[in-house]
Amino acid sequence: MLEVSPKAVSLLKAARSAQGAPEDAGIRIRRVTTASGRDTIAVGFEVSVAPQSGDDAFERHGLRFFVENALVKPLDGRTLDVSDGDDMPELVFR
């Protein structure tokens, strides 16, 4: 199962708040289409009030997450964390 660090939860809660979403809204993790090739999995994050059909739903540190079914297996055993980038923090999977 995907784990989420407290630092990542704090960053995502701030993003949710900045969008004016309700406190009970969660974060949906979904696949994103890329032109870089078949071996690359790109993910996107969006604020969502409910999971979509087939999503894996769970809660970490007071924030709900909805993971697109196709990403459940590739993200199993990983941790969503924050890396301090040059200009701003970035979400990363470790």
C-alpha positions as CSV (number, residue, x, y, z in Angstrom):
1,M,0.0,0.0,0.0
2,L,1.1,3.6,-0.7
3,E,2.4,5.4,2.4
4,V,2.3,9.2,2.7
5,S,4.7,11.2,4.8
6,P,3.4,13.9,7.2
7,K,5.3,16.5,5.2
8,A,3.6,15.5,2.0
9,V,0.2,15.6,3.8
10,S,0.9,19.1,5.0
11,L,1.9,20.3,1.5
12,L,-1.3,18.7,0.0
13,K,-3.5,20.2,2.7
14,A,-2.1,23.6,1.9
15,A,-2.8,23.1,-1.8
16,R,-6.3,22.0,-1.1
17,S,-6.9,25.0,1.1
18,A,-5.4,27.3,-1.5
19,Q,-8.0,26.0,-4.0
20,G,-10.8,26.8,-1.6
21,A,-11.9,23.1,-1.4
22,P,-13.9,21.8,1.6
23,E,-12.0,20.4,4.5
24,D,-13.3,16.9,3.8
25,A,-12.0,16.9,0.2
26,G,-9.3,14.5,-0.6
27,I,-6.4,14.1,-3.1
28,R,-6.9,11.9,-6.2
29,I,-3.7,10.4,-7.6
30,R,-4.2,9.5,-11.3
31,R,-2.3,8.5,-14.4
32,V,-1.2,11.3,-16.8
33,T,-0.5,10.7,-20.4
34,T,3.1,11.4,-21.5
35,A,4.9,11.3,-24.8
36,S,8.1,10.0,-23.1
37,G,7.5,6.3,-23.7
38,R,5.8,3.2,-22.3
39,D,8.1,2.5,-19.5
40,T,7.3,5.7,-17.8
41,I,4.4,6.2,-15.4
42,A,3.4,9.8,-14.9
43,V,1.0,10.8,-12.2
44,G,-1.1,13.8,-11.5
45,F,-2.7,15.1,-8.3
46,E,-6.1,16.7,-8.1
47,V,-8.4,17.8,-5.3
48,S,-11.5,15.7,-5.3
49,V,-14.5,15.5,-3.0
50,A,-15.0,11.7,-3.6
51,P,-13.2,8.8,-5.2
52,Q,-14.1,7.8,-8.7
53,S,-15.4,4.3,-9.4
54,G,-12.6,1.7,-8.9
55,D,-10.3,4.1,-6.9
56,D,-8.5,2.8,-3.8
57,A,-9.5,5.1,-1.0
58,F,-7.6,5.5,2.3
59,E,-6.7,8.2,4.9
60,R,-3.3,9.3,6.1
61,H,-2.7,11.9,8.8
62,G,-6.2,13.4,8.4
63,L,-6.2,13.6,4.6
64,R,-8.2,11.3,2.3
65,F,-6.5,9.9,-0.8
66,F,-8.0,8.3,-3.8
67,V,-5.6,6.3,-6.0
68,E,-6.7,5.4,-9.6
69,N,-7.0,1.6,-9.8
70,A,-4.2,1.3,-12.5
71,L,-1.7,3.0,-10.1
72,V,-2.4,0.9,-7.0
73,K,0.1,-1.9,-7.9
74,P,2.9,0.3,-9.3
75,L,2.7,2.5,-6.1
76,D,2.5,-0.4,-3.7
77,G,5.3,-0.2,-1.1
78,R,6.2,3.4,-2.1
79,T,6.1,6.5,0.0
80,L,4.8,9.9,-1.2
81,D,7.2,12.4,0.3
82,V,8.4,16.0,-0.3
83,S,11.8,16.9,-1.7
84,D,13.1,20.4,-1.3
85,G,13.6,21.6,-4.9
86,D,15.6,24.6,-5.9
87,D,12.6,26.9,-6.1
88,M,9.9,25.1,-4.2
89,P,9.1,21.8,-2.6
90,E,8.2,18.8,-4.9
91,L,6.2,15.7,-4.3
92,V,8.2,12.6,-5.0
93,F,7.7,8.8,-4.7
94,R,10.4,7.0,-2.8
